[in-house]
Amino acid sequence: MIPVSRPASNRLQSALQALQHVWWRPAFEAGWGVRLILVPLSWLYRALAAGHRRWTRPASRPPHTAAVPTLVVGNWVVGGAGKTPTTLALLAHLQNRGWTPGVVSRGFGRLGQTVQRVDPLVHKAQEVGDEPLLVARRSGVPVVVGPDRQRARDWLLQTAPEVDIVVADDGLQHHRLWRDLEVVVVDERGAGNGWCLPAGPLREPVPARPSEHMLVLYSSGAASLALCGYCAQRHLSGVQSLQDWLLRRPCPPDGGWGELKGQALHAAAGIAVPERFFSALRRQGLRLEQTYALPDHDAWDGMPWPAHAADAIVTEKDAVKLAACTAAFASTRVWVARLDLDLPHDFTAELDRRLQALRRPQPSTA
């Protein structure tokens, strides 16, 4: 695997890689430098986070949120734990149960800070963020981005009055946003070394037990913490050409993997854990000649693979950035692997039970 760093951020990437080496190892293996310098900073961060949560989270439901419940999807650690495939799976489930969902998101990595609704036919990833653009393309539901998720929620309901439930993607630490239910996604890495930033990967401490408004969802098929939760499974459900993916054509019934079997593929991923993507491709029987690990949310200013590469495969999160620069890889066939998450039945049953109590009564037609 070739780690790909852009020239302007080499030092930052090196520092982040050194930190992550500490984050995902047992706490007792950390050196004295980490213990003496970073751990006290973690205590300070933890105290500030607790103060922020205490002073910004509403003590009770604001009156204007009563009609439309809010479901927050998030995680405790920095980086991806499977929030986006979880959000997409939740949206599909909600629609199947008769809800009309909409999504609010920060839009990490975008250039602007205004609150705006995502138009997947017009906007680029740098304008609205790669993950919100992917959610809008895949789900077809209204998506609004903004750093203040409460304002984004208000704007969503003004521009899409048909929405009867709001899903906040990556909103767990945005405490000003009232939430009726939280779905916390945990991957195979669990809580890492158990420390908060910067000594560890945690954005807030993991509670001793889930709160009454929280559902813990393990996205890797097995529990990685001692908390009670539900085990979901991520999987690559198919592959198709970038052109077909941009046109929203369905994947072939057989997944399309057969066309790539035996080919020498270049694989690139600008996600939190690139090796997870590469391993999933190998499990499909694909031969990866070279892999390229890009920084999470990378802008894709240039192609990481050589110009002579015949076939390259990317994630959907990266594919949303390639629509505007297809001429840059005219000699390479680019493929997009689709990632899905299967929600377990016991999770959806409990989710439906809790949401049913929040559902707004339908007006009588009599």
C-alpha positions in Angstrom: 0.0 0.0 0.0 1.3 3.4 -0.9 0.3 6.3 1.5 -0.5 9.2 -0.7 0.1 12.7 0.9 -0.3 16.0 -0.9 2.9 18.1 -0.7 1.4 21.0 1.3 0.3 18.6 4.1 3.2 16.1 4.4 4.1 17.3 7.9 0.6 17.3 9.1 0.0 13.8 7.7 3.2 12.5 9.3 2.0 14.0 12.7 -1.4 12.4 12.3 0.0 9.0 11.4 2.2 9.2 14.5 -0.8 10.0 16.7 -2.9 7.3 15.2 -0.1 4.8 15.9 -0.7 5.6 19.6 -4.5 5.9 19.4 -5.2 2.4 18.2 -2.8 0.5 20.5 -3.4 -0.5 24.1 -3.0 2.4 26.6 -0.3 0.6 28.5 1.9 0.5 25.4 2.1 4.3 25.2 5.5 5.8 25.9 6.3 8.2 28.7 6.2 11.1 26.4 2.6 10.4 25.6 1.7 9.9 29.2 3.4 13.1 30.4 2.4 15.4 27.6 -0.7 14.2 25.8 -2.7 12.6 28.6 -2.9 15.8 30.7 -4.1 17.5 27.5 -6.7 14.8 27.2 -7.9 15.5 30.7 -8.3 19.2 29.7 -10.1 18.3 26.5 -12.4 16.0 28.4 -13.3 18.7 30.9 -13.9 21.2 28.2 -16.1 18.7 26.3 -18.1 18.0 29.4 -18.6 21.8 30.0 -19.7 22.3 26.4 -22.2 19.4 26.6 -23.6 20.8 29.9 -24.0 24.3 28.7 -25.2 23.8 25.2 -27.5 20.7 25.3 -31.1 21.6 25.9 -32.5 20.4 29.3 -35.8 19.6 27.6 -37.3 19.4 24.1 -37.6 22.9 22.5 -41.3 23.4 21.6 -40.6 24.0 17.9 -39.0 20.5 17.5 -42.1 18.6 18.9 -43.8 17.9 15.6 -40.7 16.3 13.8 -38.4 13.9 15.7 -34.7 14.0 15.3 -32.5 10.9 15.0 -28.8 11.5 15.4 -26.2 9.2 13.9 -22.6 9.5 15.2 -19.6 7.9 16.8 -17.3 8.4 19.7 -14.0 8.2 17.8 -12.3 10.5 15.3 -12.6 9.2 11.7 -15.0 6.8 10.1 -16.7 4.0 11.9 -19.4 3.4 9.3 -21.6 6.4 9.8 -22.4 7.0 6.1 -23.5 3.5 5.2 -25.4 3.4 8.5 -27.2 6.6 7.6 -28.1 5.3 4.1 -29.4 2.0 5.6 -31.5 4.0 8.1 -32.9 6.2 5.4 -34.0 3.2 3.4 -35.5 1.5 6.4 -37.4 4.7 7.4 -38.8 5.1 3.9 -39.9 1.4 4.0 -41.8 2.1 7.2 -43.7 5.0 5.8 -41.5 7.9 7.1 -40.4 10.8 4.9 -36.9 11.5 6.1 -34.5 14.4 5.5 -30.8 14.8 6.5 -28.7 17.5 8.1 -25.0 17.4 8.1 -22.0 19.6 8.7 -20.5 19.1 5.3 -17.0 18.4 6.4 -14.3 19.8 4.1 -16.5 22.1 2.0 -15.4 25.6 1.2 -18.4 27.6 2.4 -20.0 27.9 5.8 -23.6 28.9 4.8 -26.6 26.7 5.3 -27.7 25.3 2.0 -29.6 22.4 0.5 -27.6 19.9 -1.5 -28.5 19.4 -5.2 -26.6 16.3 -6.4 -27.1 17.4 -10.0 -25.5 20.7 -9.5 -23.2 20.8 -6.5 -19.6 19.5 -6.3 -18.1 17.9 -3.2 -16.0 20.9 -2.4 -19.2 23.0 -2.2 -21.3 20.7 0.1 -19.0 18.0 1.4 -18.3 14.5 0.0 -20.5 12.6 2.4 -23.6 14.8 2.2 -23.3 14.7 -1.6 -23.1 10.9 -1.5 -26.1 10.6 0.8 -28.1 12.9 -1.5 -27.1 10.9 -4.6 -27.8 7.5 -3.1 -30.9 8.2 -1.0 -32.7 10.8 -3.0 -33.9 12.5 0.2 -33.5 16.2 0.9 -30.1 17.0 2.5 -29.1 20.3 4.1 -25.5 21.2 5.2 -24.4 23.8 7.7 -22.0 24.0 10.7 -24.9 24.8 13.0 -27.0 21.6 12.8 -30.0 23.3 14.5 -30.1 26.0 11.8 -29.7 23.4 9.2 -32.6 21.4 10.6 -34.8 24.5 10.6 -33.8 25.2 7.0 -34.5 21.6 6.0 -38.1 21.8 7.4 -38.7 25.1 5.7 -37.6 24.0 2.3 -38.9 20.4 2.5 -42.1 20.6 4.6 -43.0 17.0 3.8 -40.2 15.7 6.0 -41.5 14.1 9.1 -38.2 12.8 10.6 -34.8 14.4 10.6 -31.6 12.3 10.5 -28.5 14.2 11.7 -25.4 12.6 10.1 -22.4 12.9 12.4 -24.3 15.0 14.9 -23.4 13.2 18.2 -21.1 15.9 19.5 -23.3 18.8 18.2 -25.1 19.1 21.6 -27.1 22.2 20.8 -29.2 20.0 18.4 -32.0 18.3 20.3 -32.2 14.6 19.6 -35.0 12.2 20.4 -32.8 9.2 19.6 -29.1 8.5 19.1 -27.6 5.7 17.0 -23.9 5.4 17.9 -21.8 3.5 15.4 -18.8 1.5 16.6 -16.4 -0.3 14.3 -13.9 -3.1 15.0 -11.5 -0.6 16.6 -13.8 0.1 19.5 -12.5 3.0 21.6 -8.9 2.6 20.7 -6.7 3.2 23.8 -9.6 4.6 25.6 -8.2 8.2 25.9 -9.8 11.4 24.6 -8.1 13.6 22.2 -5.2 14.2 21.6 -3.8 11.2 23.4 -6.5 9.0 22.1 -9.2 8.9 19.4 -12.2 9.6 21.5 -14.2 12.8 20.9 -16.0 12.2 24.2 -15.7 9.5 26.9 -17.6 6.2 26.3 -20.4 5.9 28.8 -20.5 3.0 31.3 -23.9 2.0 29.7 -26.0 3.4 26.9 -28.5 6.1 27.8 -32.2 5.5 27.5 -32.2 7.4 24.2 -29.2 5.6 22.7 -28.8 2.6 20.5 -25.3 1.2 19.9 -24.7 -0.3 16.5 -21.5 -2.4 15.9 -20.8 -2.0 12.1 -18.2 -4.7 11.7 -20.4 -7.7 12.6 -19.2 -8.2 16.2 -19.1 -6.2 19.4 -15.9 -4.3 20.1 -16.9 -2.8 23.4 -18.4 -4.1 26.6 -21.6 -2.1 25.9 -24.8 -3.8 24.9 -25.6 -3.2 21.3 -26.6 -4.6 17.9 -24.3 -6.2 15.4 -24.6 -5.0 11.8 -22.5 -6.0 8.8 -20.8 -3.8 6.1 -20.2 -5.4 2.7 -19.4 -4.4 -0.8 -22.6 -5.1 -2.7 -21.4 -4.4 -6.3 -19.1 -2.6 -8.7 -19.9 -0.6 -11.8 -18.1 1.9 -14.1 -17.9 5.4 -12.9 -20.1 6.5 -15.9 -22.9 4.1 -14.9 -22.5 5.2 -11.2 -22.8 8.9 -12.1 -25.9 8.1 -14.1 -27.4 6.2 -11.1 -27.8 3.0 -13.0 -28.2 -0.1 -10.8 -25.4 -2.5 -10.3 -25.6 -5.8 -12.3 -27.6 -8.5 -10.6 -24.4 -10.5 -10.0 -22.6 -7.6 -8.5 -20.5 -7.0 -11.6 -17.4 -8.5 -9.9 -16.8 -11.1 -12.7 -15.8 -8.4 -15.2 -12.8 -7.4 -13.0 -11.7 -10.9 -11.9 -8.1 -11.5 -13.2 -7.5 -7.8 -14.0 -4.5 -6.0 -12.6 -6.3 -3.3 -10.6 -5.2 -0.1 -8.9 -7.3 0.7 -5.9 -7.5 4.1 -4.2 -9.4 5.3 -1.1 -9.6 8.6 0.7 -11.4 7.3 3.8 -10.5 6.9 7.4 -9.4 3.3 7.2 -8.3 2.6 3.5 -7.0 -0.9 4.3 -10.6 -1.9 5.2 -11.7 -1.1 1.6 -8.7 -2.9 0.1 -9.3 -6.0 2.2 -12.9 -6.1 1.1 -11.9 -5.9 -2.5 -9.5 -8.8 -2.1 -12.3 -10.9 -0.4 -14.3 -10.4 -3.7 -11.4 -12.2 -5.5 -9.9 -9.1 -7.1 -6.2 -8.8 -7.8 -4.9 -5.5 -6.6 -1.6 -4.6 -8.3 -1.2 -1.5 -6.2 -3.2 0.3 -3.5 -3.1 4.0 -2.6 -4.2 5.3 0.8 -5.2 8.9 0.6 -6.1 11.2 3.5 -9.7 11.1 4.7 -11.8 13.5 2.7 -9.0 14.1 0.2 -9.8 16.6 -2.5 -8.5 14.4 -5.4 -6.5 17.2 -7.1 -4.7 14.6 -9.1 -4.9 10.9 -9.8 -2.8 8.7 -7.5 -2.3 5.9 -9.9 0.1 6.1 -12.9 -1.2 7.3 -16.3 -0.7 3.9 -17.9 -3.0 2.1 -15.4 -5.7 0.3 -17.3 -8.3 -0.2 -14.5 -8.7 1.6 -11.1 -11.3 1.1 -8.5 -12.5 3.7 -5.9 -15.0 4.1 -3.1 -18.3 6.0 -3.6 -17.1 8.7 -1.2 -14.2 9.3 -3.6 -16.4 8.9 -6.8 -18.5 12.0 -6.0 -15.3 14.1 -6.4 -14.4 12.6 -9.8 -17.4 13.7 -11.8 -15.8 17.1 -12.7 -12.4 15.7 -13.7 -13.1 12.6 -15.8 -10.8 14.0 -18.5 -7.8 13.5 -16.2 -8.0 9.7 -16.4 -9.3 9.2 -19.9 -6.9 6.3 -20.5 -7.9 4.5 -17.3 -11.2 2.8 -16.7 -12.5 3.8 -13.3 -14.8 1.5 -11.3 -16.8 2.4 -8.2 -17.4 -0.2 -5.5 -20.7 0.2 -3.6 -20.7 -0.2 0.1 -23.9 -1.2 2.0 -24.8 -2.0 5.6 -27.4 -4.6 6.6 -29.3 -3.6 9.7 -30.1 -6.5 12.0 -33.7 -7.4 12.6 -33.5 -6.9 16.4 -32.1 -3.4 15.9 -34.8 -2.3 13.4 -37.5 -3.8 15.7 -36.3 -1.8 18.6 -35.8 1.3 16.4 -39.4 1.0 15.1 -40.8 0.6 18.6 -39.1 3.7 19.8 -39.9 5.8 16.8 -43.6 4.7 16.8 -44.0 6.6 20.1 -42.6 9.7 18.4 -44.6 9.5 15.2 -46.9 12.5 14.6 -50.6 11.4 14.5 -52.0 11.5 11.0 -55.0 13.8 10.4 -58.3 12.1 10.3 -59.9 11.7 6.8 -63.4 11.2 8.2 
